[in-house]
Structure formats: structure tokens, C-alpha cells
């Protein structure tokens, strides 16, 4: 049973206000989605690829930097494709420079890659960030 | 076993799951949908067995919730199998994943027992514990 026309208008206006205010939070929330575990600021890591896997759920690289093994989190296939990054470019032994967010846990050697430089060429995974 | 896992990983299916843009998120969504149907039904039924909503006829709940739960389980299982192929060896070796599989097995065995015998407080509690545990383990796989 539909409510009277007047009631429908009031419900719609209220609903719109609620939805409008909620959606306003989506933007800032999405800006930090995926970076919750990282520390603020840009972190750079230079090293040599030990292993690289770019497929779903998300890419993961193992980078040897000064004898220490770091885990580098990359993106989804579409993000790599957009940046021009391919697994073939990340063969073991390749020298890379990773720029991104370091894990806030200082005991953990983990970085979220935002930009990867291989042989002087920059692959930007998050062109809208920083 | 290693051979089988590697075979799954390197299959055309595993490759598609790892590289196609939309297949992985769609299968992931199906996995979650299956879990939602399964978990929602089981928790509701278990709570009824534990004494909640005494005025509601158990037989009616069973008639609706068991088919929904089973359908959810099958969906989650099929989707889960596909997700597994992306990194079969890693998941198989992961203690959290192994624990999740053990909990699911217990949950299923408990459900079969319930179907053959009758609902008791213990059966309902074991049901809640195993399926909640499996849910938690599954979600935490990406965070440990």
C-alpha cells in the first residue's frame, strides 16, 4: 500500500539528506583504503628482485635490499597494465627502485609500492597519489 | 600432492583467475554471497535450537533455512575452489587455511549428525563455533 503523495515527498527529501551526507564520507575513506597499514610519507627502497608475482588477488614482489628481504605489495592486474608493468620486467636479478608507503610496523620489512623504477623507466601505479 | 597443487596453479583456470580483470572479483563476490547465505541461515537455526524465538515452529525454519544454507555452501565451495587455484601451494601450506578447512569439515560432519539424529544444545554450539571460526579464518587469511 503506497503512502499518500505528501508522505512520499517527505521521505524522499529526508532520505536524500541522509544519503548525501553519508556519501560525503566515501571520498576521504577511499583515499586511505589500502594504506591503513603504512606509515605517512614517501619511502624508497632500492634492491634486486628475488621473486615477482603480479596476478590476483594482488601483486607481491620479494626484493633483496642490502642483504635484507623486503616484501613489496603491488596492485591488481588492471593497475599494472595501466602503468605498463609486466612480470617479464621483474625477472629475478633485476634492479628496482620502489617508492611508496612503508609498513608502520618498523619490525616488518613491507612496502606498498606506488611507483616502481626499472632501468631508468618509471612505472606509476597510483598516478593520482602524492 | 605438490604435483597436484602445482597443476592447479598452472592450469588455464588458475591463469585466468590471476590475470583476467573481472573474473577474480566476481568469483570473490560469489564466495562471499555463498558464505552470507550459509552463515545467516546456520546462525538463525542454531539460535532457534538454543531456545530463542520459542514461539516460532522449528520445522518451518528448517524447511527454509536448510536449503538456503546448503545452496550457500555449494556456492562458497565452488567459488573457493577457484580462488584456491590462484596460489594453490601457498594456501595449502598456510596454517590458517588448513585450520579453516578443518573447521568446515567439522561443521559439515556436525550438520550431517544433526540431520540424522536431533538438535541438541551441543550440536547447536558446535555448529556456531565451527562456522564462525571458519568465517573468521577465511577473512584473516589476507591479514596474517
Interface residues (C-beta under 8 A of the other chain):
Chain A: X55 X56 X57 X76 X77 X78
Chain B: X17 X18 X19 X20 X21 X24 X28 X86 X142
